[in-house]
Amino acid sequence: MLLNEDQLAIRDLARRFARQRLAPSYQEREKAAVMDRDLVRELGDLGLLGVDLPEEYGGLAAPGVTAGVIAEELAYGDFNISTVQVNVSLLGAILANSGSPDLVQEWLPRMISGEKLLGICVTEPGGGSDAGNMKLRCRREGDHYVLNGEKTSITFADCADAFIVFARTGTPESGAGGITAMVVSADSPGLSRTRFNDVGSRIIGRGSVFFDNVRVPVANRLGAENQGFTHVMRGFDYSRALIALECIGCAQASLDEAFEYTKTRNAFNAPIAQYQGVTFPLVEYESQLAAVRQLSYHAIELRDAGQPHTAEAAMVKWMGPKTAFDAIHQCLLTFGHYGWTLESPHQQRMRDVMGLEIGDGTAGIMKLIVARERIGRAAVQYAKR
């Protein structure tokens, strides 16, 4: 994939920021387990958030490929901070495409500037992959909706300023056709949240969000009533490819470090770079990462051209986290005893990318999507038997 001059300039900016500003304190931030909002604002000040969003709200109206380049570069320095950028691109697009002018103006410029952070509430305790079977109750009272229930496994649950919430306004039998989306401020009366003690990606504050008679103005609705599900599904094709690039960027950092280490570590009176048993596994993962990277950018290029890209996005969503995890694991082994310490960045990178083997769609669901795209609805019907 060839980048134009503007994309190269943005890539170099993101690369410098990631390697000079993010990488040195990657593990310290994880130990603190708190999202550094000043750092998020720095991203906004540099113009690294929402580059693919409309110019009138502070974006650059750049192609999705440009956002992908930023995601990959930021993840090289701090996988979890790159999640903020991907989140702005996904939720910003949903907001811009479906919100009223007043609602978009209220939130989108502040998301792009890094001032405000939004989360998305889709998953529920009884159904993660089965997102069309949502049970969060939503009834209308005049010019407000009233929400009751729980959302779980929510990224930024404990630090978001607002949430895009998907709730059931239709009957239980209406399935995905009875879901309405709306923006809910995190300080709304009746809204509370918890934080999970996760294996990795602790600064993103994954947790549950509870709604106890939370009142939301109808003006905060995104799109038409009972049609919210289509908005989030359309956006996920894009974000899945961005997620894959995050994982690739993170794994590339470990591979670069491992290759460099093989030149300085000696065994049997020679650098271990001379031993094929050491370098060949690294070369194999370098090759696999390159393949997933190319397919990820291809998926985004299809999206930018207005072409179908659901299958390609699903492919890289399952391949990206798995390939990255396996590659980082090999790098950890290459470093031997040091790789096995908590001081090693490889163990943290490995834990961080592993979370996206679950979040935003498991490998099983992604493969089902690809099968559906290739052989039609028969794949889904078979899965339900």
TORKOL-4160 file (C-alpha; in steps of 0.2 Angstrom, whole numbers, padded with zeros to 4 digits, m for minus):
385
<pt num="1" X="0000" Y="0000" Z="0000"/>
<pt num="2" X="0007" Y="0017" Z="m0005"/>
<pt num="3" X="0004" Y="0032" Z="0005"/>
<pt num="4" X="0002" Y="0050" Z="m0002"/>
<pt num="5" X="0012" Y="0065" Z="0005"/>
<pt num="6" X="m0001" Y="0070" Z="0018"/>
<pt num="7" X="m0003" Y="0052" Z="0024"/>
<pt num="8" X="0016" Y="0051" Z="0026"/>
<pt num="9" X="0017" Y="0067" Z="0036"/>
<pt num="10" X="0003" Y="0061" Z="0048"/>
<pt num="11" X="0011" Y="0044" Z="0049"/>
<pt num="12" X="0028" Y="0052" Z="0054"/>
<pt num="13" X="0019" Y="0063" Z="0067"/>
<pt num="14" X="0010" Y="0048" Z="0075"/>
<pt num="15" X="0026" Y="0038" Z="0074"/>
<pt num="16" X="0036" Y="0051" Z="0083"/>
<pt num="17" X="0023" Y="0054" Z="0096"/>
<pt num="18" X="0021" Y="0035" Z="0099"/>
<pt num="19" X="0039" Y="0031" Z="0101"/>
<pt num="20" X="0045" Y="0047" Z="0110"/>
<pt num="21" X="0030" Y="0051" Z="0121"/>
<pt num="22" X="0020" Y="0035" Z="0123"/>
<pt num="23" X="0032" Y="0020" Z="0123"/>
<pt num="24" X="0043" Y="0025" Z="0137"/>
<pt num="25" X="0029" Y="0026" Z="0150"/>
<pt num="26" X="0018" Y="0012" Z="0142"/>
<pt num="27" X="0020" Y="0001" Z="0157"/>
<pt num="28" X="0019" Y="0014" Z="0170"/>
<pt num="29" X="0002" Y="0020" Z="0163"/>
<pt num="30" X="m0004" Y="0002" Z="0164"/>
<pt num="31" X="0001" Y="0000" Z="0183"/>
<pt num="32" X="m0008" Y="0016" Z="0187"/>
<pt num="33" X="m0024" Y="0009" Z="0178"/>
<pt num="34" X="m0031" Y="0026" Z="0174"/>
<pt num="35" X="m0034" Y="0034" Z="0157"/>
<pt num="36" X="m0022" Y="0049" Z="0156"/>
<pt num="37" X="m0035" Y="0062" Z="0149"/>
<pt num="38" X="m0021" Y="0075" Z="0147"/>
<pt num="39" X="m0013" Y="0063" Z="0135"/>
<pt num="40" X="m0029" Y="0061" Z="0126"/>
<pt num="41" X="m0030" Y="0080" Z="0124"/>
<pt num="42" X="m0012" Y="0080" Z="0117"/>
<pt num="43" X="m0018" Y="0068" Z="0103"/>
<pt num="44" X="m0032" Y="0080" Z="0100"/>
<pt num="45" X="m0021" Y="0095" Z="0099"/>
<pt num="46" X="m0009" Y="0086" Z="0087"/>
<pt num="47" X="m0024" Y="0082" Z="0075"/>
<pt num="48" X="m0022" Y="0063" Z="0078"/>
<pt num="49" X="m0041" Y="0060" Z="0083"/>
<pt num="50" X="m0055" Y="0059" Z="0071"/>
<pt num="51" X="m0045" Y="0063" Z="0055"/>
<pt num="52" X="m0058" Y="0054" Z="0045"/>
<pt num="53" X="m0073" Y="0064" Z="0052"/>
<pt num="54" X="m0080" Y="0080" Z="0044"/>
<pt num="55" X="m0070" Y="0096" Z="0044"/>
<pt num="56" X="m0084" Y="0107" Z="0051"/>
<pt num="57" X="m0082" Y="0097" Z="0067"/>
<pt num="58" X="m0063" Y="0098" Z="0068"/>
<pt num="59" X="m0059" Y="0082" Z="0058"/>
<pt num="60" X="m0049" Y="0082" Z="0041"/>
<pt num="61" X="m0062" Y="0072" Z="0031"/>
<pt num="62" X="m0047" Y="0061" Z="0027"/>
<pt num="63" X="m0049" Y="0043" Z="0020"/>
<pt num="64" X="m0051" Y="0029" Z="0032"/>
<pt num="65" X="m0033" Y="0023" Z="0027"/>
<pt num="66" X="m0026" Y="0038" Z="0036"/>
<pt num="67" X="m0035" Y="0033" Z="0052"/>
<pt num="68" X="m0028" Y="0016" Z="0050"/>
<pt num="69" X="m0010" Y="0022" Z="0048"/>
<pt num="70" X="m0012" Y="0032" Z="0064"/>
<pt num="71" X="m0020" Y="0017" Z="0074"/>
<pt num="72" X="m0005" Y="0006" Z="0069"/>
<pt num="73" X="0008" Y="0019" Z="0074"/>
<pt num="74" X="0000" Y="0024" Z="0090"/>
<pt num="75" X="m0001" Y="0005" Z="0095"/>
<pt num="76" X="0017" Y="0003" Z="0092"/>
<pt num="77" X="0020" Y="0015" Z="0107"/>
<pt num="78" X="0004" Y="0011" Z="0118"/>
<pt num="79" X="m0009" Y="m0001" Z="0112"/>
<pt num="80" X="m0022" Y="0005" Z="0125"/>
<pt num="81" X="m0020" Y="0024" Z="0120"/>
<pt num="82" X="m0023" Y="0019" Z="0102"/>
<pt num="83" X="m0040" Y="0012" Z="0107"/>
<pt num="84" X="m0045" Y="0030" Z="0110"/>
<pt num="85" X="m0041" Y="0035" Z="0092"/>
<pt num="86" X="m0051" Y="0020" Z="0085"/>
<pt num="87" X="m0065" Y="0023" Z="0097"/>
<pt num="88" X="m0067" Y="0041" Z="0091"/>
<pt num="89" X="m0067" Y="0036" Z="0073"/>
<pt num="90" X="m0080" Y="0023" Z="0076"/>
<pt num="91" X="m0092" Y="0032" Z="0087"/>
<pt num="92" X="m0089" Y="0049" Z="0079"/>
<pt num="93" X="m0095" Y="0042" Z="0062"/>
<pt num="94" X="m0110" Y="0034" Z="0071"/>
<pt num="95" X="m0114" Y="0051" Z="0079"/>
<pt num="96" X="m0111" Y="0061" Z="0063"/>
<pt num="97" X="m0121" Y="0050" Z="0052"/>
<pt num="98" X="m0136" Y="0048" Z="0064"/>
<pt num="99" X="m0137" Y="0062" Z="0076"/>
<pt num="100" X="m0146" Y="0079" Z="0075"/>
<pt num="101" X="m0136" Y="0094" Z="0071"/>
<pt num="102" X="m0137" Y="0100" Z="0089"/>
<pt num="103" X="m0132" Y="0083" Z="0096"/>
<pt num="104" X="m0117" Y="0081" Z="0084"/>
<pt num="105" X="m0111" Y="0099" Z="0088"/>
<pt num="106" X="m0112" Y="0096" Z="0106"/>
<pt num="107" X="m0101" Y="0080" Z="0106"/>
<pt num="108" X="m0091" Y="0078" Z="0090"/>
<pt num="109" X="m0079" Y="0093" Z="0091"/>
<pt num="110" X="m0075" Y="0089" Z="0109"/>
<pt num="111" X="m0072" Y="0071" Z="0105"/>
<pt num="112" X="m0060" Y="0076" Z="0091"/>
<pt num="113" X="m0051" Y="0088" Z="0102"/>
<pt num="114" X="m0049" Y="0075" Z="0115"/>
<pt num="115" X="m0059" Y="0084" Z="0128"/>
<pt num="116" X="m0073" Y="0071" Z="0129"/>
<pt num="117" X="m0072" Y="0052" Z="0129"/>
<pt num="118" X="m0087" Y="0042" Z="0124"/>
<pt num="119" X="m0091" Y="0023" Z="0126"/>
<pt num="120" X="m0103" Y="0012" Z="0117"/>
<pt num="121" X="m0115" Y="0001" Z="0126"/>
<pt num="122" X="m0120" Y="m0014" Z="0116"/>
<pt num="123" X="m0115" Y="m0030" Z="0126"/>
<pt num="124" X="m0127" Y="m0036" Z="0140"/>
<pt num="125" X="m0124" Y="m0050" Z="0153"/>
<pt num="126" X="m0135" Y="m0062" Z="0144"/>
<pt num="127" X="m0128" Y="m0059" Z="0127"/>
<pt num="128" X="m0112" Y="m0053" Z="0119"/>
<pt num="129" X="m0111" Y="m0060" Z="0102"/>
<pt num="130" X="m0130" Y="m0061" Z="0101"/>
<pt num="131" X="m0131" Y="m0042" Z="0101"/>
<pt num="132" X="m0148" Y="m0042" Z="0092"/>
<pt num="133" X="m0156" Y="m0050" Z="0108"/>
<pt num="134" X="m0154" Y="m0035" Z="0119"/>
<pt num="135" X="m0164" Y="m0033" Z="0134"/>
<pt num="136" X="m0160" Y="m0016" Z="0141"/>
<pt num="137" X="m0178" Y="m0009" Z="0143"/>
<pt num="138" X="m0183" Y="0007" Z="0136"/>
<pt num="139" X="m0200" Y="0016" Z="0137"/>
<pt num="140" X="m0205" Y="0032" Z="0131"/>
<pt num="141" X="m0213" Y="0045" Z="0142"/>
<pt num="142" X="m0217" Y="0061" Z="0132"/>
<pt num="143" X="m0201" Y="0069" Z="0126"/>
<pt num="144" X="m0190" Y="0057" Z="0136"/>
<pt num="145" X="m0184" Y="0039" Z="0135"/>
<pt num="146" X="m0183" Y="0030" Z="0152"/>
<pt num="147" X="m0169" Y="0016" Z="0153"/>
<pt num="148" X="m0168" Y="0001" Z="0165"/>
<pt num="149" X="m0156" Y="m0013" Z="0165"/>
<pt num="150" X="m0137" Y="m0017" Z="0163"/>
<pt num="151" X="m0124" Y="m0016" Z="0149"/>
<pt num="152" X="m0107" Y="m0025" Z="0152"/>
<pt num="153" X="m0090" Y="m0027" Z="0146"/>
<pt num="154" X="m0090" Y="m0008" Z="0141"/>
<pt num="155" X="m0074" Y="0000" Z="0136"/>
<pt num="156" X="m0071" Y="0016" Z="0145"/>
<pt num="157" X="m0085" Y="0011" Z="0157"/>
<pt num="158" X="m0077" Y="0021" Z="0172"/>
<pt num="159" X="m0070" Y="0036" Z="0162"/>
<pt num="160" X="m0082" Y="0040" Z="0148"/>
<pt num="161" X="m0091" Y="0056" Z="0148"/>
<pt num="162" X="m0106" Y="0049" Z="0139"/>
<pt num="163" X="m0112" Y="0033" Z="0131"/>
<pt num="164" X="m0120" Y="0028" Z="0114"/>
<pt num="165" X="m0133" Y="0016" Z="0121"/>
<pt num="166" X="m0143" Y="0003" Z="0112"/>
<pt num="167" X="m0159" Y="m0002" Z="0120"/>
<pt num="168" X="m0175" Y="m0011" Z="0116"/>
<pt num="169" X="m0189" Y="0000" Z="0112"/>
<pt num="170" X="m0198" Y="m0014" Z="0102"/>
<pt num="171" X="m0205" Y="m0030" Z="0107"/>
<pt num="172" X="m0194" Y="m0045" Z="0112"/>
<pt num="173" X="m0200" Y="m0054" Z="0096"/>
<pt num="174" X="m0194" Y="m0039" Z="0085"/>
<pt num="175" X="m0176" Y="m0044" Z="0087"/>
<pt num="176" X="m0163" Y="m0032" Z="0080"/>
<pt num="177" X="m0178" Y="m0022" Z="0072"/>
<pt num="178" X="m0183" Y="m0016" Z="0089"/>
<pt num="179" X="m0167" Y="m0007" Z="0095"/>
<pt num="180" X="m0165" Y="0011" Z="0097"/>
<pt num="181" X="m0148" Y="0020" Z="0099"/>
<pt num="182" X="m0146" Y="0036" Z="0109"/>
<pt num="183" X="m0133" Y="0047" Z="0118"/>
<pt num="184" X="m0133" Y="0046" Z="0137"/>
<pt num="185" X="m0123" Y="0058" Z="0148"/>
<pt num="186" X="m0113" Y="0048" Z="0161"/>
<pt num="187" X="m0118" Y="0060" Z="0174"/>
<pt num="188" X="m0137" Y="0056" Z="0171"/>
<pt num="189" X="m0146" Y="0053" Z="0188"/>
<pt num="190" X="m0149" Y="0034" Z="0190"/>
<pt num="191" X="m0133" Y="0029" Z="0180"/>
<pt num="192" X="m0119" Y="0020" Z="0189"/>
<pt num="193" X="m0104" Y="0010" Z="0183"/>
<pt num="194" X="m0092" Y="m0003" Z="0189"/>
<pt num="195" X="m0074" Y="m0007" Z="0184"/>
<pt num="196" X="m0067" Y="m0025" Z="0181"/>
<pt num="197" X="m0051" Y="m0031" Z="0186"/>
<pt num="198" X="m0044" Y="m0037" Z="0169"/>
<pt num="199" X="m0029" Y="m0046" Z="0164"/>
<pt num="200" X="m0024" Y="m0032" Z="0152"/>
<pt num="201" X="m0028" Y="m0015" Z="0145"/>
<pt num="202" X="m0032" Y="m0009" Z="0162"/>
<pt num="203" X="m0032" Y="0009" Z="0158"/>
<pt num="204" X="m0047" Y="0008" Z="0147"/>
<pt num="205" X="m0058" Y="0004" Z="0162"/>
<pt num="206" X="m0069" Y="m0010" Z="0155"/>
<pt num="207" X="m0084" Y="m0013" Z="0166"/>
<pt num="208" X="m0103" Y="m0013" Z="0168"/>
<pt num="209" X="m0115" Y="0002" Z="0166"/>
<pt num="210" X="m0132" Y="0001" Z="0176"/>
<pt num="211" X="m0147" Y="0011" Z="0171"/>
<pt num="212" X="m0160" Y="0014" Z="0185"/>
<pt num="213" X="m0174" Y="0024" Z="0178"/>
<pt num="214" X="m0162" Y="0035" Z="0168"/>
<pt num="215" X="m0171" Y="0048" Z="0158"/>
<pt num="216" X="m0164" Y="0053" Z="0141"/>
<pt num="217" X="m0171" Y="0067" Z="0130"/>
<pt num="218" X="m0179" Y="0060" Z="0114"/>
<pt num="219" X="m0168" Y="0073" Z="0105"/>
<pt num="220" X="m0153" Y="0062" Z="0110"/>
<pt num="221" X="m0159" Y="0048" Z="0099"/>
<pt num="222" X="m0148" Y="0043" Z="0084"/>
<pt num="223" X="m0158" Y="0039" Z="0069"/>
<pt num="224" X="m0176" Y="0033" Z="0069"/>
<pt num="225" X="m0184" Y="0023" Z="0083"/>
<pt num="226" X="m0181" Y="0004" Z="0082"/>
<pt num="227" X="m0168" Y="0006" Z="0069"/>
<pt num="228" X="m0152" Y="0009" Z="0079"/>
<pt num="229" X="m0145" Y="m0009" Z="0077"/>
<pt num="230" X="m0141" Y="m0005" Z="0058"/>
<pt num="231" X="m0130" Y="0010" Z="0063"/>
<pt num="232" X="m0119" Y="0000" Z="0074"/>
<pt num="233" X="m0117" Y="m0015" Z="0063"/>
<pt num="234" X="m0112" Y="m0004" Z="0048"/>
<pt num="235" X="m0099" Y="0005" Z="0059"/>
<pt num="236" X="m0091" Y="m0011" Z="0065"/>
<pt num="237" X="m0085" Y="m0017" Z="0048"/>
<pt num="238" X="m0073" Y="m0001" Z="0048"/>
<pt num="239" X="m0068" Y="m0003" Z="0066"/>
<pt num="240" X="m0064" Y="m0021" Z="0065"/>
<pt num="241" X="m0050" Y="m0017" Z="0052"/>
<pt num="242" X="m0044" Y="m0003" Z="0063"/>
<pt num="243" X="m0043" Y="m0015" Z="0077"/>
<pt num="244" X="m0033" Y="m0027" Z="0067"/>
<pt num="245" X="m0020" Y="m0013" Z="0063"/>
<pt num="246" X="m0019" Y="m0009" Z="0082"/>
<pt num="247" X="m0014" Y="m0027" Z="0085"/>
<pt num="248" X="m0002" Y="m0027" Z="0071"/>
<pt num="249" X="0007" Y="m0011" Z="0077"/>
<pt num="250" X="0009" Y="m0018" Z="0094"/>
<pt num="251" X="0016" Y="m0034" Z="0088"/>
<pt num="252" X="0028" Y="m0025" Z="0077"/>
<pt num="253" X="0036" Y="m0016" Z="0091"/>
<pt num="254" X="0040" Y="m0033" Z="0100"/>
<pt num="255" X="0047" Y="m0040" Z="0083"/>
<pt num="256" X="0058" Y="m0025" Z="0080"/>
<pt num="257" X="0065" Y="m0027" Z="0098"/>
<pt num="258" X="0067" Y="m0045" Z="0096"/>
<pt num="259" X="0077" Y="m0044" Z="0080"/>
<pt num="260" X="0088" Y="m0030" Z="0088"/>
<pt num="261" X="0091" Y="m0042" Z="0103"/>
<pt num="262" X="0097" Y="m0056" Z="0092"/>
<pt num="263" X="0111" Y="m0045" Z="0086"/>
<pt num="264" X="0117" Y="m0041" Z="0104"/>
<pt num="265" X="0114" Y="m0057" Z="0113"/>
<pt num="266" X="0128" Y="m0070" Z="0111"/>
<pt num="267" X="0128" Y="m0088" Z="0114"/>
<pt num="268" X="0142" Y="m0101" Z="0109"/>
<pt num="269" X="0153" Y="m0086" Z="0105"/>
<pt num="270" X="0142" Y="m0079" Z="0092"/>
<pt num="271" X="0126" Y="m0068" Z="0091"/>
<pt num="272" X="0111" Y="m0078" Z="0092"/>
<pt num="273" X="0105" Y="m0069" Z="0075"/>
<pt num="274" X="0116" Y="m0082" Z="0067"/>
<pt num="275" X="0105" Y="m0097" Z="0072"/>
<pt num="276" X="0090" Y="m0101" Z="0061"/>
<pt num="277" X="0081" Y="m0108" Z="0076"/>
<pt num="278" X="0081" Y="m0091" Z="0083"/>
<pt num="279" X="0078" Y="m0080" Z="0068"/>
<pt num="280" X="0066" Y="m0091" Z="0057"/>
<pt num="281" X="0051" Y="m0090" Z="0070"/>
<pt num="282" X="0053" Y="m0071" Z="0070"/>
<pt num="283" X="0054" Y="m0071" Z="0051"/>
<pt num="284" X="0038" Y="m0081" Z="0050"/>
<pt num="285" X="0028" Y="m0069" Z="0061"/>
<pt num="286" X="0035" Y="m0054" Z="0052"/>
<pt num="287" X="0028" Y="m0062" Z="0036"/>
<pt num="288" X="0011" Y="m0066" Z="0044"/>
<pt num="289" X="0010" Y="m0048" Z="0051"/>
<pt num="290" X="0014" Y="m0041" Z="0034"/>
<pt num="291" X="0000" Y="m0051" Z="0026"/>
<pt num="292" X="m0013" Y="m0046" Z="0039"/>
<pt num="293" X="m0008" Y="m0028" Z="0038"/>
<pt num="294" X="m0011" Y="m0028" Z="0019"/>
<pt num="295" X="m0028" Y="m0036" Z="0021"/>
<pt num="296" X="m0033" Y="m0024" Z="0034"/>
<pt num="297" X="m0028" Y="m0009" Z="0023"/>
<pt num="298" X="m0037" Y="m0017" Z="0008"/>
<pt num="299" X="m0053" Y="m0019" Z="0019"/>
<pt num="300" X="m0052" Y="0000" Z="0023"/>
<pt num="301" X="m0048" Y="0005" Z="0005"/>
<pt num="302" X="m0064" Y="m0005" Z="0000"/>
<pt num="303" X="m0073" Y="0005" Z="0013"/>
<pt num="304" X="m0066" Y="0021" Z="0007"/>
<pt num="305" X="m0071" Y="0017" Z="m0011"/>
<pt num="306" X="m0089" Y="0013" Z="m0005"/>
<pt num="307" X="m0087" Y="m0006" Z="m0009"/>
<pt num="308" X="m0092" Y="m0021" Z="0001"/>
<pt num="309" X="m0079" Y="m0025" Z="0014"/>
<pt num="310" X="m0088" Y="m0035" Z="0028"/>
<pt num="311" X="m0079" Y="m0051" Z="0024"/>
<pt num="312" X="m0062" Y="m0044" Z="0023"/>
<pt num="313" X="m0065" Y="m0034" Z="0040"/>
<pt num="314" X="m0071" Y="m0050" Z="0048"/>
<pt num="315" X="m0056" Y="m0059" Z="0042"/>
<pt num="316" X="m0043" Y="m0047" Z="0049"/>
<pt num="317" X="m0053" Y="m0045" Z="0065"/>
<pt num="318" X="m0050" Y="m0063" Z="0070"/>
<pt num="319" X="m0033" Y="m0065" Z="0062"/>
<pt num="320" X="m0026" Y="m0048" Z="0069"/>
<pt num="321" X="m0027" Y="m0052" Z="0088"/>
<pt num="322" X="m0022" Y="m0070" Z="0086"/>
<pt num="323" X="m0007" Y="m0067" Z="0075"/>
<pt num="324" X="m0002" Y="m0053" Z="0086"/>
<pt num="325" X="m0003" Y="m0063" Z="0102"/>
<pt num="326" X="0007" Y="m0077" Z="0094"/>
<pt num="327" X="0020" Y="m0066" Z="0087"/>
<pt num="328" X="0023" Y="m0057" Z="0104"/>
<pt num="329" X="0023" Y="m0074" Z="0113"/>
<pt num="330" X="0037" Y="m0079" Z="0101"/>
<pt num="331" X="0046" Y="m0063" Z="0105"/>
<pt num="332" X="0045" Y="m0065" Z="0124"/>
<pt num="333" X="0053" Y="m0083" Z="0122"/>
<pt num="334" X="0067" Y="m0075" Z="0111"/>
<pt num="335" X="0071" Y="m0064" Z="0126"/>
<pt num="336" X="0072" Y="m0079" Z="0138"/>
<pt num="337" X="0072" Y="m0075" Z="0156"/>
<pt num="338" X="0070" Y="m0056" Z="0154"/>
<pt num="339" X="0054" Y="m0060" Z="0143"/>
<pt num="340" X="0047" Y="m0069" Z="0158"/>
<pt num="341" X="0048" Y="m0054" Z="0170"/>
<pt num="342" X="0035" Y="m0041" Z="0173"/>
<pt num="343" X="0048" Y="m0028" Z="0167"/>
<pt num="344" X="0047" Y="m0035" Z="0150"/>
<pt num="345" X="0035" Y="m0025" Z="0138"/>
<pt num="346" X="0031" Y="m0041" Z="0129"/>
<pt num="347" X="0020" Y="m0049" Z="0143"/>
<pt num="348" X="0010" Y="m0033" Z="0144"/>
<pt num="349" X="0008" Y="m0032" Z="0125"/>
<pt num="350" X="0003" Y="m0050" Z="0124"/>
<pt num="351" X="m0011" Y="m0047" Z="0138"/>
<pt num="352" X="m0017" Y="m0032" Z="0129"/>
<pt num="353" X="m0020" Y="m0039" Z="0112"/>
<pt num="354" X="m0028" Y="m0055" Z="0119"/>
<pt num="355" X="m0042" Y="m0044" Z="0125"/>
<pt num="356" X="m0047" Y="m0041" Z="0107"/>
<pt num="357" X="m0048" Y="m0060" Z="0104"/>
<pt num="358" X="m0064" Y="m0058" Z="0114"/>
<pt num="359" X="m0070" Y="m0039" Z="0112"/>
<pt num="360" X="m0079" Y="m0032" Z="0097"/>
<pt num="361" X="m0082" Y="m0050" Z="0090"/>
<pt num="362" X="m0075" Y="m0067" Z="0094"/>
<pt num="363" X="m0066" Y="m0077" Z="0081"/>
<pt num="364" X="m0081" Y="m0089" Z="0080"/>
<pt num="365" X="m0093" Y="m0074" Z="0076"/>
<pt num="366" X="m0080" Y="m0067" Z="0063"/>
<pt num="367" X="m0079" Y="m0084" Z="0054"/>
<pt num="368" X="m0098" Y="m0085" Z="0054"/>
<pt num="369" X="m0099" Y="m0068" Z="0046"/>
<pt num="370" X="m0086" Y="m0073" Z="0032"/>
<pt num="371" X="m0096" Y="m0089" Z="0029"/>
<pt num="372" X="m0112" Y="m0079" Z="0027"/>
<pt num="373" X="m0104" Y="m0067" Z="0015"/>
<pt num="374" X="m0098" Y="m0082" Z="0005"/>
<pt num="375" X="m0112" Y="m0094" Z="0005"/>
<pt num="376" X="m0127" Y="m0083" Z="0010"/>
<pt num="377" X="m0140" Y="m0084" Z="0024"/>
<pt num="378" X="m0138" Y="m0103" Z="0025"/>
<pt num="379" X="m0123" Y="m0101" Z="0036"/>
<pt num="380" X="m0133" Y="m0092" Z="0049"/>
<pt num="381" X="m0148" Y="m0104" Z="0048"/>
<pt num="382" X="m0136" Y="m0119" Z="0050"/>
<pt num="383" X="m0128" Y="m0110" Z="0065"/>
<pt num="384" X="m0145" Y="m0108" Z="0074"/>
<pt num="385" X="m0150" Y="m0127" Z="0073"/>
